[in-house]
C-alpha cells in the first residue's frame, strides 16, 4: 500500500467531513435565524393589541363617571382581547403543526363534516359581510388525518375569501373526488392576488396588503397554517388568482376508501 495514496485518501475524507460539518452548521444557523425572526415578529404583532388594551384601560379609569364612554371603551377592550386570542391561538396551531408529532388525533375523516363545520363557523362572518357562502361538489369522501386541523385550515381559507371580497359577491366551497385524491376548493370573487405575492403569502406574517390585512383583523398566519396543515396530511395547496377578479385556493389531499363501519356500500362502488 502506497503511503502517499493513504494520506491522499485521508485528506479527501477529511475534506468531506469538513464540508459536511459546514453544511450542518449553515442549516443550524438558518433554523436559528428562522426562530429568531419568528420570536421578533410575534412580539411585534402582540405589542399592538397589548398596547391598545392598556391605553383603553387608562381611558376607562379617567371616564369612570361617564357610563356611556365606559361602555364604548369596554367594548373596544373586548375586541382587542378577541384579536389577542385569535393571534395566540394561531401561533399555537402553527407551532403544533411544526412539531415532530404535529397531528394529535389521526383517523378517517369525513370531508363532508370538515366542510360543514368550517362553513358553520363562518356563517355569521359571511352574513355581516353580505357574502353568500355556498357548498357544492362530491359527497361521501374520506381522508386520513386530524379533523380539527383540517377544519381550521379550510376555515382559514373561507375567512380570507370573505374578508377579501366585496359585498354581494359569492364564496364557494367545492369538493372534487378523483382516484386517490380529493380536492377542496375555496373560491371567491374578491380582490385577487398579484403574481409577485402568490408564493410569499404562505410565509408567516406576510401580507400582500399590510394595511388592509391589519384593518380587517388579519394575523398574517392563516395561510401559513393552511400550508403546514396540508403538508402534514401529505397534500399540497394550489392557488389560482386573477387580480380584481378573484382567487381559488385548492387543498389536495390523499383520499382513502370510506371506512367499513361507516359506509361499506360506498367502498365497493368507489
Ligand atoms: P391574513 O390574516 O393577513 O389574511 P393570511 O396568511 O391568511 O393572513 O393571508 C396572507 C395574505 O394573503 C393576506 O394578508 C392577503 O394579502 C392575501 N390573501 C389571502 N387570502 C386572500 C384572498 N382570498 N383574496 C385576496 N388576498 C388574499
py3Dmol code that shows the C-alpha trace and the ligand (Angstrom):
import py3Dmol

protein = """\
ATOM      1  CA  UNK A   1       0.000   0.000   0.000  1.00  0.00           C
ATOM      2  CA  UNK A   2       1.461   3.332  -1.066  1.00  0.00           C
ATOM      3  CA  UNK A   3       1.504   5.627   1.991  1.00  0.00           C
ATOM      4  CA  UNK A   4       1.005   8.645  -0.312  1.00  0.00           C
ATOM      5  CA  UNK A   5      -2.274   7.119  -1.540  1.00  0.00           C
ATOM      6  CA  UNK A   6      -3.382   6.521   2.026  1.00  0.00           C
ATOM      7  CA  UNK A   7      -2.694  10.105   3.018  1.00  0.00           C
ATOM      8  CA  UNK A   8      -4.410  11.452  -0.151  1.00  0.00           C
ATOM      9  CA  UNK A   9      -7.477   9.347   0.692  1.00  0.00           C
ATOM     10  CA  UNK A  10      -7.456  10.566   4.298  1.00  0.00           C
ATOM     11  CA  UNK A  11      -7.359  14.149   3.117  1.00  0.00           C
ATOM     12  CA  UNK A  12     -10.329  13.564   0.764  1.00  0.00           C
ATOM     13  CA  UNK A  13     -12.306  12.054   3.649  1.00  0.00           C
ATOM     14  CA  UNK A  14     -11.225  14.959   5.854  1.00  0.00           C
ATOM     15  CA  UNK A  15     -12.410  17.496   3.303  1.00  0.00           C
ATOM     16  CA  UNK A  16     -15.773  15.723   3.001  1.00  0.00           C
ATOM     17  CA  UNK A  17     -16.143  15.721   6.767  1.00  0.00           C
ATOM     18  CA  UNK A  18     -15.361  19.425   6.967  1.00  0.00           C
ATOM     19  CA  UNK A  19     -17.885  20.159   4.184  1.00  0.00           C
ATOM     20  CA  UNK A  20     -20.490  18.075   5.979  1.00  0.00           C
ATOM     21  CA  UNK A  21     -19.914  19.937   9.213  1.00  0.00           C
ATOM     22  CA  UNK A  22     -20.047  23.303   7.431  1.00  0.00           C
ATOM     23  CA  UNK A  23     -23.350  22.298   5.801  1.00  0.00           C
ATOM     24  CA  UNK A  24     -24.732  21.238   9.180  1.00  0.00           C
ATOM     25  CA  UNK A  25     -23.675  24.491  10.817  1.00  0.00           C
ATOM     26  CA  UNK A  26     -25.235  26.539   7.998  1.00  0.00           C
ATOM     27  CA  UNK A  27     -28.514  24.617   8.302  1.00  0.00           C
ATOM     28  CA  UNK A  28     -28.445  25.113  12.069  1.00  0.00           C
ATOM     29  CA  UNK A  29     -27.822  28.835  11.583  1.00  0.00           C
ATOM     30  CA  UNK A  30     -30.700  29.069   9.138  1.00  0.00           C
ATOM     31  CA  UNK A  31     -33.060  27.398  11.631  1.00  0.00           C
ATOM     32  CA  UNK A  32     -31.818  29.622  14.458  1.00  0.00           C
ATOM     33  CA  UNK A  33     -32.383  32.688  12.278  1.00  0.00           C
ATOM     34  CA  UNK A  34     -35.933  31.495  11.456  1.00  0.00           C
ATOM     35  CA  UNK A  35     -36.649  31.006  15.143  1.00  0.00           C
ATOM     36  CA  UNK A  36     -35.291  34.468  15.982  1.00  0.00           C
ATOM     37  CA  UNK A  37     -37.378  36.049  13.213  1.00  0.00           C
ATOM     38  CA  UNK A  38     -40.477  34.243  14.438  1.00  0.00           C
ATOM     39  CA  UNK A  39     -39.999  35.436  18.011  1.00  0.00           C
ATOM     40  CA  UNK A  40     -39.299  39.002  16.829  1.00  0.00           C
ATOM     41  CA  UNK A  41     -42.344  39.058  14.511  1.00  0.00           C
ATOM     42  CA  UNK A  42     -44.595  37.525  17.140  1.00  0.00           C
ATOM     43  CA  UNK A  43     -43.569  40.030  19.786  1.00  0.00           C
ATOM     44  CA  UNK A  44     -44.107  42.833  17.306  1.00  0.00           C
ATOM     45  CA  UNK A  45     -47.605  41.538  16.446  1.00  0.00           C
ATOM     46  CA  UNK A  46     -48.542  41.144  20.116  1.00  0.00           C
ATOM     47  CA  UNK A  47     -47.398  44.643  21.005  1.00  0.00           C
ATOM     48  CA  UNK A  48     -50.215  46.407  19.129  1.00  0.00           C
ATOM     49  CA  UNK A  49     -53.235  44.819  20.863  1.00  0.00           C
ATOM     50  CA  UNK A  50     -51.492  44.766  24.250  1.00  0.00           C
ATOM     51  CA  UNK A  51     -50.703  48.484  23.911  1.00  0.00           C
ATOM     52  CA  UNK A  52     -54.280  49.217  22.879  1.00  0.00           C
ATOM     53  CA  UNK A  53     -55.692  47.327  25.871  1.00  0.00           C
ATOM     54  CA  UNK A  54     -53.563  49.252  28.336  1.00  0.00           C
ATOM     55  CA  UNK A  55     -54.453  52.622  26.752  1.00  0.00           C
ATOM     56  CA  UNK A  56     -58.153  51.726  26.816  1.00  0.00           C
ATOM     57  CA  UNK A  57     -57.927  50.661  30.458  1.00  0.00           C
ATOM     58  CA  UNK A  58     -56.427  54.080  31.285  1.00  0.00           C
ATOM     59  CA  UNK A  59     -59.234  55.735  29.312  1.00  0.00           C
ATOM     60  CA  UNK A  60     -61.826  53.812  31.343  1.00  0.00           C
ATOM     61  CA  UNK A  61     -60.218  54.990  34.558  1.00  0.00           C
ATOM     62  CA  UNK A  62     -60.449  58.625  33.571  1.00  0.00           C
ATOM     63  CA  UNK A  63     -64.007  58.274  32.199  1.00  0.00           C
ATOM     64  CA  UNK A  64     -65.297  56.444  35.281  1.00  0.00           C
ATOM     65  CA  UNK A  65     -68.239  58.822  35.814  1.00  0.00           C
ATOM     66  CA  UNK A  66     -69.432  58.629  32.201  1.00  0.00           C
ATOM     67  CA  UNK A  67     -71.134  55.213  31.774  1.00  0.00           C
ATOM     68  CA  UNK A  68     -71.672  55.645  28.011  1.00  0.00           C
ATOM     69  CA  UNK A  69     -67.946  56.246  27.420  1.00  0.00           C
ATOM     70  CA  UNK A  70     -67.015  53.386  29.721  1.00  0.00           C
ATOM     71  CA  UNK A  71     -69.202  51.034  27.666  1.00  0.00           C
ATOM     72  CA  UNK A  72     -67.543  52.121  24.417  1.00  0.00           C
ATOM     73  CA  UNK A  73     -64.036  51.617  25.822  1.00  0.00           C
ATOM     74  CA  UNK A  74     -65.016  48.278  27.370  1.00  0.00           C
ATOM     75  CA  UNK A  75     -66.334  47.056  24.011  1.00  0.00           C
ATOM     76  CA  UNK A  76     -63.050  48.031  22.377  1.00  0.00           C
ATOM     77  CA  UNK A  77     -61.067  46.215  25.069  1.00  0.00           C
ATOM     78  CA  UNK A  78     -63.153  43.158  24.387  1.00  0.00           C
ATOM     79  CA  UNK A  79     -62.457  43.443  20.634  1.00  0.00           C
ATOM     80  CA  UNK A  80     -58.696  43.769  21.259  1.00  0.00           C
ATOM     81  CA  UNK A  81     -58.813  40.793  23.620  1.00  0.00           C
ATOM     82  CA  UNK A  82     -60.545  38.795  20.887  1.00  0.00           C
ATOM     83  CA  UNK A  83     -57.766  39.745  18.498  1.00  0.00           C
ATOM     84  CA  UNK A  84     -55.123  38.704  21.029  1.00  0.00           C
ATOM     85  CA  UNK A  85     -56.941  35.398  21.489  1.00  0.00           C
ATOM     86  CA  UNK A  86     -57.012  34.758  17.739  1.00  0.00           C
ATOM     87  CA  UNK A  87     -53.343  35.640  17.377  1.00  0.00           C
ATOM     88  CA  UNK A  88     -52.158  33.419  20.230  1.00  0.00           C
ATOM     89  CA  UNK A  89     -54.438  30.603  19.017  1.00  0.00           C
ATOM     90  CA  UNK A  90     -52.878  30.792  15.553  1.00  0.00           C
ATOM     91  CA  UNK A  91     -49.341  30.947  16.929  1.00  0.00           C
ATOM     92  CA  UNK A  92     -50.087  27.798  18.939  1.00  0.00           C
ATOM     93  CA  UNK A  93     -51.602  25.995  15.942  1.00  0.00           C
ATOM     94  CA  UNK A  94     -48.576  26.822  13.857  1.00  0.00           C
ATOM     95  CA  UNK A  95     -46.046  25.693  16.434  1.00  0.00           C
ATOM     96  CA  UNK A  96     -48.003  22.454  16.982  1.00  0.00           C
ATOM     97  CA  UNK A  97     -48.018  21.816  13.248  1.00  0.00           C
ATOM     98  CA  UNK A  98     -44.279  22.344  13.079  1.00  0.00           C
ATOM     99  CA  UNK A  99     -43.531  19.973  15.954  1.00  0.00           C
ATOM    100  CA  UNK A 100     -42.457  16.385  15.205  1.00  0.00           C
ATOM    101  CA  UNK A 101     -45.772  14.909  16.358  1.00  0.00           C
ATOM    102  CA  UNK A 102     -47.856  17.642  14.714  1.00  0.00           C
ATOM    103  CA  UNK A 103     -51.109  15.697  14.289  1.00  0.00           C
ATOM    104  CA  UNK A 104     -52.708  14.579  17.538  1.00  0.00           C
ATOM    105  CA  UNK A 105     -55.878  12.651  16.689  1.00  0.00           C
ATOM    106  CA  UNK A 106     -55.358  10.802  13.436  1.00  0.00           C
ATOM    107  CA  UNK A 107     -58.069   8.660  11.884  1.00  0.00           C
ATOM    108  CA  UNK A 108     -60.525   8.511   8.981  1.00  0.00           C
ATOM    109  CA  UNK A 109     -62.022  11.962   8.418  1.00  0.00           C
ATOM    110  CA  UNK A 110     -65.271  12.616   6.540  1.00  0.00           C
ATOM    111  CA  UNK A 111     -64.704  15.603   4.250  1.00  0.00           C
ATOM    112  CA  UNK A 112     -68.461  16.314   4.466  1.00  0.00           C
ATOM    113  CA  UNK A 113     -68.002  17.032   8.168  1.00  0.00           C
ATOM    114  CA  UNK A 114     -64.907  19.158   7.612  1.00  0.00           C
ATOM    115  CA  UNK A 115     -66.802  21.300   5.106  1.00  0.00           C
ATOM    116  CA  UNK A 116     -69.966  21.513   7.237  1.00  0.00           C
ATOM    117  CA  UNK A 117     -68.054  22.564  10.364  1.00  0.00           C
ATOM    118  CA  UNK A 118     -65.821  25.077   8.631  1.00  0.00           C
ATOM    119  CA  UNK A 119     -68.779  26.684   6.849  1.00  0.00           C
ATOM    120  CA  UNK A 120     -70.850  26.698  10.046  1.00  0.00           C
ATOM    121  CA  UNK A 121     -68.075  28.561  11.859  1.00  0.00           C
ATOM    122  CA  UNK A 122     -68.169  31.360   9.255  1.00  0.00           C
ATOM    123  CA  UNK A 123     -71.877  31.853   8.615  1.00  0.00           C
ATOM    124  CA  UNK A 124     -72.062  34.899  10.900  1.00  0.00           C
ATOM    125  CA  UNK A 125     -68.964  36.484   9.313  1.00  0.00           C
ATOM    126  CA  UNK A 126     -70.399  35.888   5.813  1.00  0.00           C
ATOM    127  CA  UNK A 127     -73.771  37.353   6.796  1.00  0.00           C
ATOM    128  CA  UNK A 128     -72.321  40.509   8.221  1.00  0.00           C
ATOM    129  CA  UNK A 129     -70.057  40.933   5.177  1.00  0.00           C
ATOM    130  CA  UNK A 130     -73.087  40.276   2.940  1.00  0.00           C
ATOM    131  CA  UNK A 131     -71.273  37.496   1.157  1.00  0.00           C
ATOM    132  CA  UNK A 132     -73.148  34.396   0.022  1.00  0.00           C
ATOM    133  CA  UNK A 133     -71.497  31.181   1.198  1.00  0.00           C
ATOM    134  CA  UNK A 134     -72.255  28.086  -0.905  1.00  0.00           C
ATOM    135  CA  UNK A 135     -71.212  24.432  -0.886  1.00  0.00           C
ATOM    136  CA  UNK A 136     -71.076  22.075  -3.839  1.00  0.00           C
ATOM    137  CA  UNK A 137     -69.429  19.017  -5.325  1.00  0.00           C
ATOM    138  CA  UNK A 138     -68.873  15.421  -4.267  1.00  0.00           C
ATOM    139  CA  UNK A 139     -70.068  13.869  -1.022  1.00  0.00           C
ATOM    140  CA  UNK A 140     -69.044  10.847   0.996  1.00  0.00           C
ATOM    141  CA  UNK A 141     -65.285  11.317   0.542  1.00  0.00           C
ATOM    142  CA  UNK A 142     -62.733  10.428   3.224  1.00  0.00           C
ATOM    143  CA  UNK A 143     -59.115  11.221   4.023  1.00  0.00           C
ATOM    144  CA  UNK A 144     -56.824  10.084   6.795  1.00  0.00           C
ATOM    145  CA  UNK A 145     -55.849  12.778   9.240  1.00  0.00           C
ATOM    146  CA  UNK A 146     -56.767  15.113  12.042  1.00  0.00           C
ATOM    147  CA  UNK A 147     -60.296  16.515  11.588  1.00  0.00           C
ATOM    148  CA  UNK A 148     -59.788  19.580  13.810  1.00  0.00           C
ATOM    149  CA  UNK A 149     -56.714  20.698  11.894  1.00  0.00           C
ATOM    150  CA  UNK A 150     -58.443  20.252   8.542  1.00  0.00           C
ATOM    151  CA  UNK A 151     -61.452  22.229   9.791  1.00  0.00           C
ATOM    152  CA  UNK A 152     -59.110  25.018  10.875  1.00  0.00           C
ATOM    153  CA  UNK A 153     -57.311  25.025   7.505  1.00  0.00           C
ATOM    154  CA  UNK A 154     -60.483  25.128   5.384  1.00  0.00           C
ATOM    155  CA  UNK A 155     -61.932  27.666   7.831  1.00  0.00           C
ATOM    156  CA  UNK A 156     -58.932  29.961   7.327  1.00  0.00           C
ATOM    157  CA  UNK A 157     -59.464  29.863   3.553  1.00  0.00           C
ATOM    158  CA  UNK A 158     -63.175  30.653   3.957  1.00  0.00           C
ATOM    159  CA  UNK A 159     -62.426  33.507   6.387  1.00  0.00           C
ATOM    160  CA  UNK A 160     -59.932  35.044   3.947  1.00  0.00           C
ATOM    161  CA  UNK A 161     -62.264  34.589   0.981  1.00  0.00           C
ATOM    162  CA  UNK A 162     -64.948  36.566   2.847  1.00  0.00           C
ATOM    163  CA  UNK A 163     -62.559  39.275   4.077  1.00  0.00           C
ATOM    164  CA  UNK A 164     -61.068  39.976   0.661  1.00  0.00           C
ATOM    165  CA  UNK A 165     -64.421  40.024  -1.185  1.00  0.00           C
ATOM    166  CA  UNK A 166     -66.891  42.819  -1.945  1.00  0.00           C
ATOM    167  CA  UNK A 167     -70.421  42.867  -0.572  1.00  0.00           C
ATOM    168  CA  UNK A 168     -72.944  40.949  -2.613  1.00  0.00           C
ATOM    169  CA  UNK A 169     -70.344  38.517  -4.000  1.00  0.00           C
ATOM    170  CA  UNK A 170     -70.194  34.761  -3.588  1.00  0.00           C
ATOM    171  CA  UNK A 171     -67.741  32.434  -1.848  1.00  0.00           C
ATOM    172  CA  UNK A 172     -67.955  28.812  -2.952  1.00  0.00           C
ATOM    173  CA  UNK A 173     -66.595  25.746  -1.200  1.00  0.00           C
ATOM    174  CA  UNK A 174     -66.389  22.782  -3.542  1.00  0.00           C
ATOM    175  CA  UNK A 175     -65.211  19.188  -3.223  1.00  0.00           C
ATOM    176  CA  UNK A 176     -63.914  17.066  -6.093  1.00  0.00           C
ATOM    177  CA  UNK A 177     -63.056  13.432  -5.612  1.00  0.00           C
ATOM    178  CA  UNK A 178     -60.685  11.730  -8.019  1.00  0.00           C
ATOM    179  CA  UNK A 179     -58.844   8.438  -7.898  1.00  0.00           C
ATOM    180  CA  UNK A 180     -56.747   8.590  -4.763  1.00  0.00           C
ATOM    181  CA  UNK A 181     -57.096  12.374  -4.393  1.00  0.00           C
ATOM    182  CA  UNK A 182     -59.647  14.769  -3.012  1.00  0.00           C
ATOM    183  CA  UNK A 183     -59.652  18.498  -3.767  1.00  0.00           C
ATOM    184  CA  UNK A 184     -61.273  21.070  -1.538  1.00  0.00           C
ATOM    185  CA  UNK A 185     -61.522  24.393  -3.363  1.00  0.00           C
ATOM    186  CA  UNK A 186     -62.469  27.724  -1.824  1.00  0.00           C
ATOM    187  CA  UNK A 187     -63.264  30.333  -4.496  1.00  0.00           C
ATOM    188  CA  UNK A 188     -64.044  33.998  -4.199  1.00  0.00           C
ATOM    189  CA  UNK A 189     -64.865  36.929  -6.481  1.00  0.00           C
ATOM    190  CA  UNK A 190     -62.678  39.264  -4.476  1.00  0.00           C
ATOM    191  CA  UNK A 191     -59.629  41.475  -4.949  1.00  0.00           C
ATOM    192  CA  UNK A 192     -57.334  38.665  -6.156  1.00  0.00           C
ATOM    193  CA  UNK A 193     -53.600  38.282  -5.546  1.00  0.00           C
ATOM    194  CA  UNK A 194     -50.814  39.770  -7.665  1.00  0.00           C
ATOM    195  CA  UNK A 195     -48.436  37.281  -9.232  1.00  0.00           C
ATOM    196  CA  UNK A 196     -45.496  38.620  -7.217  1.00  0.00           C
ATOM    197  CA  UNK A 197     -47.276  37.829  -3.931  1.00  0.00           C
ATOM    198  CA  UNK A 198     -48.528  34.331  -4.744  1.00  0.00           C
ATOM    199  CA  UNK A 199     -45.563  32.448  -3.274  1.00  0.00           C
ATOM    200  CA  UNK A 200     -44.954  34.787  -0.362  1.00  0.00           C
ATOM    201  CA  UNK A 201     -48.469  34.907   1.103  1.00  0.00           C
ATOM    202  CA  UNK A 202     -47.886  31.407   2.522  1.00  0.00           C
ATOM    203  CA  UNK A 203     -44.982  32.708   4.635  1.00  0.00           C
ATOM    204  CA  UNK A 204     -45.621  33.509   8.270  1.00  0.00           C
ATOM    205  CA  UNK A 205     -46.713  37.117   8.837  1.00  0.00           C
ATOM    206  CA  UNK A 206     -46.523  38.014   5.149  1.00  0.00           C
ATOM    207  CA  UNK A 207     -49.397  40.156   3.906  1.00  0.00           C
ATOM    208  CA  UNK A 208     -49.886  41.308   0.328  1.00  0.00           C
ATOM    209  CA  UNK A 209     -51.581  44.452   1.573  1.00  0.00           C
ATOM    210  CA  UNK A 210     -50.337  45.144   5.075  1.00  0.00           C
ATOM    211  CA  UNK A 211     -52.732  47.980   5.898  1.00  0.00           C
ATOM    212  CA  UNK A 212     -55.823  46.207   4.625  1.00  0.00           C
ATOM    213  CA  UNK A 213     -54.985  42.947   6.398  1.00  0.00           C
ATOM    214  CA  UNK A 214     -54.486  44.712   9.735  1.00  0.00           C
ATOM    215  CA  UNK A 215     -57.646  46.775   9.302  1.00  0.00           C
ATOM    216  CA  UNK A 216     -59.666  43.624   8.688  1.00  0.00           C
ATOM    217  CA  UNK A 217     -58.153  41.909  11.726  1.00  0.00           C
ATOM    218  CA  UNK A 218     -55.729  39.665   9.819  1.00  0.00           C
ATOM    219  CA  UNK A 219     -52.828  37.965  11.584  1.00  0.00           C
ATOM    220  CA  UNK A 220     -50.733  37.071   8.545  1.00  0.00           C
ATOM    221  CA  UNK A 221     -50.630  33.472   9.840  1.00  0.00           C
ATOM    222  CA  UNK A 222     -53.773  31.979   8.291  1.00  0.00           C
ATOM    223  CA  UNK A 223     -52.264  30.714   5.042  1.00  0.00           C
ATOM    224  CA  UNK A 224     -49.105  29.512   6.740  1.00  0.00           C
ATOM    225  CA  UNK A 225     -51.325  27.259   8.873  1.00  0.00           C
ATOM    226  CA  UNK A 226     -53.165  26.095   5.736  1.00  0.00           C
ATOM    227  CA  UNK A 227     -49.869  25.180   4.073  1.00  0.00           C
ATOM    228  CA  UNK A 228     -48.421  23.311   7.051  1.00  0.00           C
ATOM    229  CA  UNK A 229     -51.705  21.531   7.824  1.00  0.00           C
ATOM    230  CA  UNK A 230     -51.957  20.334   4.216  1.00  0.00           C
ATOM    231  CA  UNK A 231     -48.351  19.193   4.058  1.00  0.00           C
ATOM    232  CA  UNK A 232     -48.763  17.325   7.345  1.00  0.00           C
ATOM    233  CA  UNK A 233     -51.545  15.371   5.625  1.00  0.00           C
ATOM    234  CA  UNK A 234     -49.316  14.513   2.674  1.00  0.00           C
ATOM    235  CA  UNK A 235     -51.053  17.028   0.425  1.00  0.00           C
ATOM    236  CA  UNK A 236     -50.415  20.367  -1.264  1.00  0.00           C
ATOM    237  CA  UNK A 237     -52.081  23.752  -1.698  1.00  0.00           C
ATOM    238  CA  UNK A 238     -52.638  25.275  -5.137  1.00  0.00           C
ATOM    239  CA  UNK A 239     -53.592  28.826  -5.907  1.00  0.00           C
ATOM    240  CA  UNK A 240     -55.251  30.352  -8.922  1.00  0.00           C
ATOM    241  CA  UNK A 241     -55.910  34.061  -8.925  1.00  0.00           C
ATOM    242  CA  UNK A 242     -56.656  36.993 -11.149  1.00  0.00           C
ATOM    243  CA  UNK A 243     -56.230  40.454  -9.593  1.00  0.00           C
ATOM    244  CA  UNK A 244     -59.547  42.263  -9.472  1.00  0.00           C
ATOM    245  CA  UNK A 245     -61.498  39.106 -10.344  1.00  0.00           C
ATOM    246  CA  UNK A 246     -60.973  36.611  -7.543  1.00  0.00           C
ATOM    247  CA  UNK A 247     -58.979  33.680  -6.205  1.00  0.00           C
ATOM    248  CA  UNK A 248     -59.315  29.954  -5.748  1.00  0.00           C
ATOM    249  CA  UNK A 249     -57.272  28.115  -3.130  1.00  0.00           C
ATOM    250  CA  UNK A 250     -57.279  24.335  -3.547  1.00  0.00           C
ATOM    251  CA  UNK A 251     -56.221  21.859  -0.882  1.00  0.00           C
ATOM    252  CA  UNK A 252     -55.327  18.492  -2.453  1.00  0.00           C
ATOM    253  CA  UNK A 253     -55.213  15.522  -0.099  1.00  0.00           C
ATOM    254  CA  UNK A 254     -54.612  11.793  -0.478  1.00  0.00           C
ATOM    255  CA  UNK A 255     -58.011  10.080  -0.432  1.00  0.00           C
ATOM    256  CA  UNK A 256     -58.892   6.874   1.394  1.00  0.00           C
ATOM    257  CA  UNK A 257     -61.814   4.478   0.983  1.00  0.00           C
ATOM    258  CA  UNK A 258     -64.830   5.023   3.219  1.00  0.00           C
ATOM    259  CA  UNK A 259     -64.185   3.205   6.492  1.00  0.00           C
ATOM    260  CA  UNK A 260     -66.092  -0.149   6.641  1.00  0.00           C
ATOM    261  CA  UNK A 261     -68.016   0.615   9.782  1.00  0.00           C
ATOM    262  CA  UNK A 262     -69.275   3.901   8.344  1.00  0.00           C
ATOM    263  CA  UNK A 263     -70.272   3.077   4.801  1.00  0.00           C
ATOM    264  CA  UNK A 264     -69.365  -0.328   3.488  1.00  0.00           C
ATOM    265  CA  UNK A 265     -71.656   0.059   0.448  1.00  0.00           C
ATOM    266  CA  UNK A 266     -69.876   3.091  -0.992  1.00  0.00           C
ATOM    267  CA  UNK A 267     -66.484   1.496  -0.553  1.00  0.00           C
ATOM    268  CA  UNK A 268     -67.122  -1.294  -3.027  1.00  0.00           C
ATOM    269  CA  UNK A 269     -68.721   1.104  -5.565  1.00  0.00           C
ATOM    270  CA  UNK A 270     -65.989   3.796  -5.326  1.00  0.00           C
TER     271      UNK A 270
END
"""
ligand_1 = """\
27
LIG
P -54.219 37.467 6.948
O -54.587 37.140 8.343
O -53.479 38.746 6.785
O -55.354 37.301 5.992
P -53.119 35.091 5.712
O -51.877 34.320 5.964
O -54.401 34.354 5.858
O -53.091 36.368 6.613
O -53.026 35.677 4.256
C -51.846 36.351 3.847
C -52.168 37.428 2.821
O -52.627 36.819 1.614
C -53.277 38.373 3.238
O -52.801 39.424 4.056
C -53.789 38.856 1.887
O -52.946 39.891 1.412
C -53.595 37.654 0.979
N -54.820 36.846 0.804
C -55.152 35.708 1.458
N -56.317 35.200 1.014
C -56.757 36.044 0.063
C -57.914 36.081 -0.807
N -58.858 35.128 -0.761
N -58.016 37.100 -1.680
C -57.067 38.067 -1.752
N -55.954 38.102 -0.977
C -55.799 37.109 -0.084
"""
view = py3Dmol.view(width=600, height=400)
view.addModel(protein, "pdb")
view.setStyle({"model": 0}, {"cartoon": {"style": "trace"}})
view.addModel(ligand_1, "xyz")
view.setStyle({"model": 1}, {"stick": {}})
view.zoomTo()
view.show()
